[in-house]
């Protein structure tokens, strides 16, 4: 938690997501418990997990874009300054 290298945190976070994906897939398809889970519940779990996966991927993409372009975007904001800085904060909050 003290190590500030963003690549380390990205690798750890991605590893947790991959492990969780494998575990959920195992439970829903291969384990003995999969036969006891109703089809409707499986569908709901898959829907929620799929939504979470897409949100994770978008967040991971934004995180990487921020790491790559942070300095450039910050320089643009400083150069424009003032009221435009406030407007750009909303635009660049997704990058």
Secondary structure, 3 states (H helix, E strand, C coil): CCCCCHHHHHHHHHHHHHHHHHHHHHHHHCCHHHHCCCHHHHHHHHHHHHHHHHHHHHHHHHHHHHHHHHHHHHHHHHHHCHHHHHHHHHHHCCC
